[in-house]
């Protein structure tokens, strides 16, 4: 077997194409957009490089010159851990333990040479909302920018010595004719009887001009301390601008208290239901296919991206009021979306897990994020639980 560092355009193409060949007979695998993956490894398209991030990629060939595996390894300066921790991701491999371990060894050796003391994987070279975790249960079609992998990968990671750092759950429920937990409804009614609260979706001029500001306000109060990052208005404006081609105003929902945003539920159509038809490429043909399917066969599943309530309004039933009020629209039989998946709920976030359970949602998929400590004598600690 021979390792080849990805350094040329031909290598970059092979990094993409080897996965396409590997999964060619897997009906539930959906080819990611090539640009979504390749863009992560270039300074022009990944701003982490400007903050001191580093990354390397390798291909693994057999003695016949055939690519049988790939891996990426990276150092993200935004990862704040007790020990310097790097990451590995975009791992693909034939069912060969020796090949898999050689790829893991390669990533580990490079990270050690850069002063790292641990590695997490498989993770993204960027934010947690994309390409994060190993699928271990629920091998149905992946949601957009979520990983899908062979079942045998789990044994590779665990036999090598990776331990579960945290689990990520995807909850799912039907949108119509499900109802809610009685306790949730009782809490919701208390809030809905208070005229100082208002819950509504954002549309028209307000969606363009005010939604990014509303999002920034709620996110920075509800999530920033957990995620270790606050958002600036320019960042949220750019985020909404990038999502514009797929945004559906009926899926952008906010709660207000005396006119100030205090909660949000941001959803998008599950666009992998469209992207599975474009074969990874948004060239002219891909764009035409995207427009055709978006118009004539639009997604019937919505994907929950983020749900948050600012601290001073938590524990009062605001989250319950949001979903009960939203159900007045989404619960109608003419509502386009029939199912919802609430993506990426970490097992370190029991509050959000309880919200999903009260919505009568069920765990539909499970991903594992693993950690490998280079000092094998050092005690292993799982991700801290959010209070």
DRENDO-1510 file (C-alpha; in Angstrom, 1 decimal, always signed):
<recs>
REC; n; res; u; v; w
REC; 1; UNK; +0.0; +0.0; +0.0 .
REC; 2; UNK; +1.1; +3.5; -0.8 .
REC; 3; UNK; +0.1; +6.8; +0.8 .
REC; 4; UNK; -0.1; +9.9; -1.5 .
REC; 5; UNK; -0.5; +13.4; -0.1 .
REC; 6; UNK; -3.1; +15.4; -2.0 .
REC; 7; UNK; -1.2; +18.2; -3.7 .
REC; 8; UNK; -2.4; +18.4; -7.3 .
REC; 9; UNK; -5.7; +19.0; -9.1 .
REC; 10; UNK; -5.7; +15.3; -10.1 .
REC; 11; UNK; -5.3; +14.3; -6.5 .
REC; 12; UNK; -8.1; +16.6; -5.5 .
REC; 13; UNK; -10.4; +15.1; -8.1 .
REC; 14; UNK; -9.5; +11.6; -7.0 .
REC; 15; UNK; -10.3; +12.5; -3.4 .
REC; 16; UNK; -13.9; +13.1; -4.5 .
REC; 17; UNK; -14.2; +10.4; -7.1 .
REC; 18; UNK; -12.9; +7.5; -5.0 .
REC; 19; UNK; -15.9; +8.0; -2.6 .
REC; 20; UNK; -18.3; +7.9; -5.6 .
REC; 21; UNK; -16.9; +4.6; -6.7 .
REC; 22; UNK; -16.9; +3.2; -3.2 .
REC; 23; UNK; -20.6; +3.9; -2.7 .
REC; 24; UNK; -21.8; +3.2; -6.3 .
REC; 25; UNK; -24.0; +0.3; -5.1 .
REC; 26; UNK; -25.4; +2.0; -2.0 .
REC; 27; UNK; -28.9; +3.3; -2.7 .
REC; 28; UNK; -29.1; +5.5; +0.4 .
REC; 29; UNK; -25.8; +7.3; -0.2 .
REC; 30; UNK; -26.2; +10.7; -1.7 .
REC; 31; UNK; -23.3; +12.3; -3.4 .
REC; 32; UNK; -22.4; +15.5; -1.7 .
REC; 33; UNK; -21.8; +18.6; -3.8 .
REC; 34; UNK; -18.1; +18.5; -4.9 .
REC; 35; UNK; -17.7; +22.1; -4.1 .
REC; 36; UNK; -19.0; +21.7; -0.5 .
REC; 37; UNK; -16.1; +19.4; +0.2 .
REC; 38; UNK; -13.3; +20.7; -1.9 .
REC; 39; UNK; -14.0; +24.3; -0.8 .
REC; 40; UNK; -13.0; +23.4; +2.7 .
REC; 41; UNK; -9.4; +22.8; +1.8 .
REC; 42; UNK; -8.7; +26.1; +0.0 .
REC; 43; UNK; -7.8; +29.5; +1.6 .
REC; 44; UNK; -10.1; +31.3; -0.8 .
REC; 45; UNK; -13.2; +29.5; +0.4 .
REC; 46; UNK; -12.4; +28.5; +4.0 .
REC; 47; UNK; -11.6; +31.5; +6.2 .
REC; 48; UNK; -10.1; +29.3; +9.0 .
REC; 49; UNK; -6.8; +29.3; +7.0 .
REC; 50; UNK; -6.6; +33.0; +7.7 .
REC; 51; UNK; -6.8; +32.3; +11.4 .
REC; 52; UNK; -3.9; +29.9; +11.4 .
REC; 53; UNK; -5.7; +26.6; +10.6 .
REC; 54; UNK; -3.8; +23.8; +8.8 .
REC; 55; UNK; -4.9; +20.8; +6.9 .
REC; 56; UNK; -3.5; +17.9; +4.9 .
REC; 57; UNK; -5.1; +15.1; +2.9 .
REC; 58; UNK; -4.0; +11.7; +1.8 .
REC; 59; UNK; -5.0; +9.0; -0.6 .
REC; 60; UNK; -4.2; +5.4; -0.1 .
REC; 61; UNK; -3.4; +3.1; -3.1 .
REC; 62; UNK; -3.1; -0.6; -3.2 .
REC; 63; UNK; -0.3; -2.4; -5.1 .
REC; 64; UNK; -2.2; -2.1; -8.4 .
REC; 65; UNK; -2.4; +1.7; -8.1 .
REC; 66; UNK; -6.1; +1.7; -7.2 .
REC; 67; UNK; -7.3; +4.1; -4.6 .
REC; 68; UNK; -8.7; +2.2; -1.6 .
REC; 69; UNK; -8.9; +4.9; +1.1 .
REC; 70; UNK; -8.7; +8.6; +1.9 .
REC; 71; UNK; -8.4; +10.8; +4.9 .
REC; 72; UNK; -8.0; +14.4; +5.9 .
REC; 73; UNK; -6.5; +15.8; +9.0 .
REC; 74; UNK; -6.7; +19.4; +10.3 .
REC; 75; UNK; -5.9; +21.8; +13.1 .
REC; 76; UNK; -8.7; +24.3; +13.8 .
REC; 77; UNK; -7.5; +27.1; +16.2 .
REC; 78; UNK; -11.2; +27.6; +17.2 .
REC; 79; UNK; -11.2; +24.2; +19.0 .
REC; 80; UNK; -10.7; +25.0; +22.7 .
REC; 81; UNK; -10.0; +21.9; +24.7 .
REC; 82; UNK; -8.0; +20.9; +27.8 .
REC; 83; UNK; -5.3; +19.4; +25.5 .
REC; 84; UNK; -4.4; +20.6; +22.0 .
REC; 85; UNK; -6.8; +18.6; +19.8 .
REC; 86; UNK; -6.8; +18.2; +16.1 .
REC; 87; UNK; -9.3; +16.5; +13.9 .
REC; 88; UNK; -9.6; +13.9; +11.1 .
REC; 89; UNK; -12.5; +13.6; +8.7 .
REC; 90; UNK; -13.6; +12.7; +5.2 .
REC; 91; UNK; -12.4; +9.2; +6.0 .
REC; 92; UNK; -13.4; +6.6; +3.4 .
REC; 93; UNK; -11.9; +3.1; +3.1 .
REC; 94; UNK; -12.6; -0.3; +1.7 .
REC; 95; UNK; -13.4; -3.0; +4.3 .
REC; 96; UNK; -9.8; -3.6; +5.2 .
REC; 97; UNK; -8.6; -3.0; +8.8 .
REC; 98; UNK; -4.9; -2.7; +7.9 .
REC; 99; UNK; -5.7; +0.1; +5.4 .
REC; 100; UNK; -8.0; +1.9; +7.8 .
REC; 101; UNK; -5.4; +1.8; +10.6 .
REC; 102; UNK; -2.7; +3.1; +8.2 .
REC; 103; UNK; -4.9; +6.1; +7.4 .
REC; 104; UNK; -5.5; +6.7; +11.1 .
REC; 105; UNK; -1.8; +6.4; +11.9 .
REC; 106; UNK; -1.0; +8.9; +9.2 .
REC; 107; UNK; -3.4; +11.5; +10.5 .
REC; 108; UNK; -2.1; +10.9; +14.1 .
REC; 109; UNK; +1.5; +11.2; +13.1 .
REC; 110; UNK; +1.0; +14.6; +11.4 .
REC; 111; UNK; -1.1; +15.9; +14.3 .
REC; 112; UNK; +1.6; +14.9; +16.8 .
REC; 113; UNK; +4.2; +16.6; +14.7 .
REC; 114; UNK; +2.2; +19.8; +15.0 .
REC; 115; UNK; +2.0; +19.6; +18.8 .
REC; 116; UNK; -1.5; +18.0; +19.1 .
REC; 117; UNK; -2.2; +15.7; +22.0 .
REC; 118; UNK; -5.5; +14.2; +20.8 .
REC; 119; UNK; -7.7; +13.9; +17.7 .
REC; 120; UNK; -11.4; +14.0; +17.2 .
REC; 121; UNK; -13.1; +12.2; +14.3 .
REC; 122; UNK; -14.7; +12.0; +12.0 .
REC; 123; UNK; -15.4; +15.7; +12.0 .
REC; 124; UNK; -15.5; +18.7; +9.7 .
REC; 125; UNK; -12.8; +21.2; +9.0 .
REC; 126; UNK; -15.1; +23.9; +10.1 .
REC; 127; UNK; -18.3; +24.3; +12.0 .
REC; 128; UNK; -20.1; +21.4; +13.8 .
REC; 129; UNK; -23.3; +21.7; +11.7 .
REC; 130; UNK; -21.6; +20.0; +8.7 .
REC; 131; UNK; -19.9; +16.6; +8.1 .
REC; 132; UNK; -19.7; +15.8; +11.8 .
REC; 133; UNK; -19.8; +12.4; +13.4 .
REC; 134; UNK; -19.9; +8.7; +12.3 .
REC; 135; UNK; -23.3; +7.3; +11.4 .
REC; 136; UNK; -23.9; +4.2; +13.6 .
REC; 137; UNK; -27.7; +3.9; +13.4 .
REC; 138; UNK; -30.4; +4.9; +11.0 .
REC; 139; UNK; -28.8; +4.2; +7.6 .
REC; 140; UNK; -31.4; +6.1; +5.6 .
REC; 141; UNK; -30.7; +8.9; +3.2 .
REC; 142; UNK; -28.5; +11.6; +4.8 .
REC; 143; UNK; -29.6; +15.1; +5.3 .
REC; 144; UNK; -27.8; +17.9; +3.5 .
REC; 145; UNK; -24.1; +18.2; +4.6 .
REC; 146; UNK; -24.5; +15.3; +7.0 .
REC; 147; UNK; -22.2; +12.2; +6.7 .
REC; 148; UNK; -23.3; +8.7; +5.5 .
REC; 149; UNK; -20.9; +5.8; +5.8 .
REC; 150; UNK; -20.6; +2.1; +5.8 .
REC; 151; UNK; -21.5; +0.2; +9.0 .
REC; 152; UNK; -18.1; -1.4; +9.3 .
REC; 153; UNK; -16.5; +2.0; +9.9 .
REC; 154; UNK; -17.6; +1.9; +13.5 .
REC; 155; UNK; -15.5; -1.2; +14.2 .
REC; 156; UNK; -12.5; +0.5; +12.6 .
REC; 157; UNK; -12.7; +3.5; +14.9 .
REC; 158; UNK; -13.4; +1.6; +18.1 .
REC; 159; UNK; -10.8; -1.2; +17.4 .
REC; 160; UNK; -8.2; +1.5; +16.8 .
REC; 161; UNK; -8.9; +3.0; +20.2 .
REC; 162; UNK; -11.2; +5.9; +19.6 .
REC; 163; UNK; -13.7; +6.4; +22.4 .
REC; 164; UNK; -17.1; +8.1; +22.2 .
REC; 165; UNK; -16.7; +11.8; +23.0 .
REC; 166; UNK; -20.4; +12.4; +22.5 .
REC; 167; UNK; -23.4; +11.1; +20.5 .
REC; 168; UNK; -25.4; +13.2; +18.1 .
REC; 169; UNK; -29.1; +12.4; +17.6 .
REC; 170; UNK; -31.4; +13.2; +14.8 .
REC; 171; UNK; -35.0; +13.3; +16.0 .
REC; 172; UNK; -37.9; +12.9; +13.5 .
REC; 173; UNK; -41.7; +13.3; +13.7 .
REC; 174; UNK; -44.6; +13.6; +11.3 .
REC; 175; UNK; -45.9; +17.2; +11.0 .
REC; 176; UNK; -49.6; +16.5; +10.8 .
REC; 177; UNK; -51.9; +14.5; +13.1 .
REC; 178; UNK; -49.3; +13.8; +15.9 .
REC; 179; UNK; -50.1; +16.2; +18.7 .
REC; 180; UNK; -48.0; +17.1; +21.7 .
REC; 181; UNK; -47.3; +16.0; +25.2 .
REC; 182; UNK; -50.1; +17.2; +27.6 .
REC; 183; UNK; -47.5; +18.9; +29.9 .
REC; 184; UNK; -46.1; +20.8; +26.9 .
REC; 185; UNK; -49.6; +22.0; +25.9 .
REC; 186; UNK; -50.3; +23.2; +29.5 .
REC; 187; UNK; -47.0; +25.2; +29.6 .
REC; 188; UNK; -47.7; +26.6; +26.2 .
REC; 189; UNK; -51.2; +27.9; +27.1 .
REC; 190; UNK; -49.7; +29.9; +30.0 .
REC; 191; UNK; -47.4; +31.8; +27.7 .
REC; 192; UNK; -50.0; +32.2; +24.9 .
REC; 193; UNK; -52.4; +33.8; +27.4 .
REC; 194; UNK; -49.8; +36.5; +28.0 .
REC; 195; UNK; -50.2; +39.4; +25.5 .
REC; 196; UNK; -46.6; +40.4; +25.9 .
REC; 197; UNK; -45.5; +37.4; +23.9 .
REC; 198; UNK; -45.9; +37.1; +20.1 .
REC; 199; UNK; -44.9; +34.2; +17.8 .
REC; 200; UNK; -44.8; +34.4; +14.1 .
REC; 201; UNK; -42.9; +33.5; +10.9 .
REC; 202; UNK; -40.9; +36.2; +9.2 .
REC; 203; UNK; -41.7; +37.1; +5.6 .
REC; 204; UNK; -41.2; +39.8; +2.9 .
REC; 205; UNK; -39.1; +42.8; +3.7 .
REC; 206; UNK; -38.7; +41.9; +7.4 .
REC; 207; UNK; -37.1; +38.5; +6.4 .
REC; 208; UNK; -34.5; +40.3; +4.4 .
REC; 209; UNK; -33.8; +43.3; +6.6 .
REC; 210; UNK; -34.6; +42.1; +10.2 .
REC; 211; UNK; -34.3; +38.3; +10.4 .
REC; 212; UNK; -30.4; +38.3; +10.5 .
REC; 213; UNK; -30.6; +40.7; +13.4 .
REC; 214; UNK; -33.2; +38.7; +15.2 .
REC; 215; UNK; -31.2; +35.6; +14.7 .
REC; 216; UNK; -28.0; +37.2; +16.0 .
REC; 217; UNK; -29.7; +38.5; +19.1 .
REC; 218; UNK; -31.2; +35.1; +20.1 .
REC; 219; UNK; -28.2; +33.1; +19.2 .
REC; 220; UNK; -25.7; +35.2; +21.1 .
REC; 221; UNK; -27.7; +35.0; +24.2 .
REC; 222; UNK; -28.9; +31.4; +23.9 .
REC; 223; UNK; -26.0; +29.6; +22.3 .
REC; 224; UNK; -22.8; +31.6; +22.2 .
REC; 225; UNK; -21.6; +30.6; +25.7 .
REC; 226; UNK; -22.0; +26.9; +24.8 .
REC; 227; UNK; -20.4; +27.1; +21.3 .
REC; 228; UNK; -17.6; +29.5; +22.4 .
REC; 229; UNK; -18.4; +32.1; +19.7 .
REC; 230; UNK; -20.6; +35.1; +19.2 .
REC; 231; UNK; -22.0; +36.1; +15.9 .
REC; 232; UNK; -21.7; +39.6; +14.3 .
REC; 233; UNK; -24.5; +41.0; +12.3 .
REC; 234; UNK; -22.4; +40.8; +9.1 .
REC; 235; UNK; -22.0; +37.1; +9.6 .
REC; 236; UNK; -25.7; +36.4; +10.1 .
REC; 237; UNK; -26.5; +38.6; +7.1 .
REC; 238; UNK; -24.1; +36.6; +5.0 .
REC; 239; UNK; -25.6; +33.4; +6.3 .
REC; 240; UNK; -29.2; +34.4; +5.3 .
REC; 241; UNK; -27.9; +35.6; +2.0 .
REC; 242; UNK; -26.3; +32.3; +1.2 .
REC; 243; UNK; -29.5; +30.4; +2.2 .
REC; 244; UNK; -31.7; +32.7; +0.1 .
REC; 245; UNK; -32.0; +30.2; -2.8 .
REC; 246; UNK; -33.6; +27.6; -0.5 .
REC; 247; UNK; -35.2; +29.7; +2.2 .
REC; 248; UNK; -38.9; +29.2; +2.7 .
REC; 249; UNK; -40.4; +32.0; +4.9 .
REC; 250; UNK; -42.9; +29.6; +6.4 .
REC; 251; UNK; -39.9; +27.8; +8.1 .
REC; 252; UNK; -38.3; +30.9; +9.8 .
REC; 253; UNK; -40.1; +31.4; +13.1 .
REC; 254; UNK; -39.4; +33.8; +16.0 .
REC; 255; UNK; -40.9; +34.6; +19.4 .
REC; 256; UNK; -41.0; +38.1; +20.7 .
REC; 257; UNK; -41.5; +39.5; +24.2 .
REC; 258; UNK; -42.6; +43.1; +24.2 .
REC; 259; UNK; -41.3; +43.4; +20.7 .
REC; 260; UNK; -37.8; +42.0; +21.4 .
REC; 261; UNK; -36.8; +38.6; +19.9 .
REC; 262; UNK; -36.4; +36.0; +22.6 .
REC; 263; UNK; -36.7; +32.7; +20.7 .
REC; 264; UNK; -36.3; +31.2; +17.3 .
REC; 265; UNK; -36.8; +28.0; +15.3 .
REC; 266; UNK; -34.9; +28.1; +12.0 .
REC; 267; UNK; -35.7; +25.4; +9.5 .
REC; 268; UNK; -34.9; +24.8; +5.8 .
REC; 269; UNK; -36.4; +22.4; +3.2 .
REC; 270; UNK; -34.3; +19.2; +3.2 .
REC; 271; UNK; -32.6; +19.9; -0.1 .
REC; 272; UNK; -30.8; +16.6; -0.3 .
REC; 273; UNK; -34.1; +15.5; -1.7 .
REC; 274; UNK; -33.1; +17.7; -4.7 .
REC; 275; UNK; -29.3; +17.5; -4.6 .
REC; 276; UNK; -29.4; +13.7; -5.0 .
REC; 277; UNK; -30.4; +14.3; -8.6 .
REC; 278; UNK; -27.5; +16.6; -9.6 .
REC; 279; UNK; -24.6; +14.1; -9.1 .
REC; 280; UNK; -22.5; +16.4; -7.0 .
REC; 281; UNK; -22.2; +19.2; -9.6 .
REC; 282; UNK; -23.9; +22.6; -9.7 .
REC; 283; UNK; -22.8; +23.3; -13.2 .
REC; 284; UNK; -25.4; +24.5; -15.8 .
REC; 285; UNK; -27.0; +21.1; -16.0 .
REC; 286; UNK; -27.0; +20.7; -12.2 .
REC; 287; UNK; -28.6; +24.1; -11.8 .
REC; 288; UNK; -31.3; +23.3; -14.3 .
REC; 289; UNK; -32.0; +20.0; -12.5 .
REC; 290; UNK; -32.1; +21.9; -9.2 .
REC; 291; UNK; -34.6; +24.4; -10.5 .
REC; 292; UNK; -36.8; +21.7; -12.1 .
REC; 293; UNK; -37.0; +19.5; -9.0 .
REC; 294; UNK; -37.4; +22.6; -6.7 .
REC; 295; UNK; -40.4; +23.7; -8.8 .
REC; 296; UNK; -42.1; +20.4; -9.8 .
REC; 297; UNK; -41.0; +18.0; -7.1 .
REC; 298; UNK; -40.1; +20.1; -4.0 .
REC; 299; UNK; -39.0; +18.6; -0.7 .
REC; 300; UNK; -41.7; +17.3; +1.6 .
REC; 301; UNK; -39.3; +17.2; +4.6 .
REC; 302; UNK; -38.1; +20.1; +6.6 .
REC; 303; UNK; -34.9; +20.1; +8.5 .
REC; 304; UNK; -34.6; +21.9; +11.9 .
REC; 305; UNK; -31.3; +23.7; +12.0 .
REC; 306; UNK; -31.4; +25.6; +15.3 .
REC; 307; UNK; -33.9; +26.1; +18.2 .
REC; 308; UNK; -33.1; +28.6; +20.9 .
REC; 309; UNK; -34.6; +30.6; +23.8 .
REC; 310; UNK; -32.7; +33.4; +25.5 .
REC; 311; UNK; -31.8; +32.5; +29.1 .
REC; 312; UNK; -34.1; +34.9; +30.8 .
REC; 313; UNK; -37.1; +33.3; +29.1 .
REC; 314; UNK; -36.0; +29.7; +29.5 .
REC; 315; UNK; -38.0; +27.4; +31.8 .
REC; 316; UNK; -41.2; +29.4; +31.4 .
REC; 317; UNK; -42.8; +27.5; +28.5 .
REC; 318; UNK; -41.7; +29.7; +25.7 .
REC; 319; UNK; -40.3; +26.8; +23.6 .
REC; 320; UNK; -43.7; +25.0; +24.2 .
REC; 321; UNK; -45.7; +28.0; +23.1 .
REC; 322; UNK; -43.6; +28.3; +19.9 .
REC; 323; UNK; -44.3; +24.8; +18.7 .
REC; 324; UNK; -47.9; +24.8; +19.6 .
REC; 325; UNK; -48.5; +28.1; +17.9 .
REC; 326; UNK; -46.5; +27.0; +14.8 .
REC; 327; UNK; -48.6; +23.9; +14.6 .
REC; 328; UNK; -51.6; +26.0; +13.7 .
REC; 329; UNK; -50.0; +26.5; +10.3 .
REC; 330; UNK; -47.8; +23.4; +9.9 .
REC; 331; UNK; -50.5; +21.0; +11.2 .
REC; 332; UNK; -52.8; +21.8; +8.3 .
REC; 333; UNK; -53.3; +19.1; +5.7 .
REC; 334; UNK; -52.3; +21.6; +2.9 .
REC; 335; UNK; -48.9; +22.3; +4.4 .
REC; 336; UNK; -46.2; +21.2; +2.0 .
REC; 337; UNK; -43.9; +19.5; +4.5 .
REC; 338; UNK; -45.0; +16.2; +5.9 .
REC; 339; UNK; -42.1; +15.3; +8.2 .
REC; 340; UNK; -39.5; +17.2; +10.2 .
REC; 341; UNK; -36.0; +16.1; +11.3 .
REC; 342; UNK; -34.3; +17.9; +14.1 .
REC; 343; UNK; -30.7; +17.5; +13.2 .
REC; 344; UNK; -27.6; +17.4; +15.4 .
REC; 345; UNK; -28.9; +17.2; +19.0 .
REC; 346; UNK; -25.8; +16.3; +21.2 .
REC; 347; UNK; -26.3; +14.0; +24.1 .
REC; 348; UNK; -24.6; +16.7; +26.2 .
REC; 349; UNK; -27.7; +18.8; +25.7 .
REC; 350; UNK; -30.4; +17.1; +27.8 .
REC; 351; UNK; -32.7; +20.2; +27.7 .
REC; 352; UNK; -33.0; +20.0; +23.9 .
REC; 353; UNK; -33.4; +16.3; +24.0 .
REC; 354; UNK; -36.4; +16.7; +26.4 .
REC; 355; UNK; -37.9; +19.3; +24.1 .
REC; 356; UNK; -37.7; +16.8; +21.2 .
REC; 357; UNK; -39.3; +14.1; +23.4 .
REC; 358; UNK; -42.1; +16.4; +24.4 .
REC; 359; UNK; -42.8; +17.0; +20.8 .
REC; 360; UNK; -43.3; +13.3; +20.6 .
REC; 361; UNK; -40.3; +13.0; +18.2 .
REC; 362; UNK; -38.2; +9.9; +18.1 .
REC; 363; UNK; -34.5; +9.3; +17.6 .
REC; 364; UNK; -34.2; +8.5; +13.9 .
REC; 365; UNK; -30.4; +8.5; +13.4 .
REC; 366; UNK; -27.3; +8.4; +15.7 .
REC; 367; UNK; -23.9; +9.6; +14.9 .
REC; 368; UNK; -20.8; +9.2; +17.2 .
REC; 369; UNK; -18.0; +11.8; +17.5 .
REC; 370; UNK; -15.0; +10.0; +18.7 .
REC; 371; UNK; -11.8; +11.2; +20.5 .
REC; 372; UNK; -8.4; +9.5; +20.6 .
REC; 373; UNK; -5.9; +10.6; +23.2 .
REC; 374; UNK; -2.3; +10.2; +22.1 .
REC; 375; UNK; -1.2; +9.6; +25.7 .
REC; 376; UNK; -2.9; +6.2; +26.2 .
REC; 377; UNK; -2.4; +6.5; +30.0 .
REC; 378; UNK; -4.3; +9.7; +30.3 .
REC; 379; UNK; -7.9; +9.5; +31.7 .
REC; 380; UNK; -10.6; +9.9; +29.1 .
REC; 381; UNK; -13.3; +12.5; +29.6 .
REC; 382; UNK; -16.5; +12.8; +27.7 .
REC; 383; UNK; -18.0; +16.1; +26.5 .
REC; 384; UNK; -19.3; +18.2; +29.4 .
REC; 385; UNK; -23.1; +18.3; +29.9 .
REC; 386; UNK; -24.8; +21.6; +29.1 .
REC; 387; UNK; -26.5; +23.0; +32.2 .
</recs>
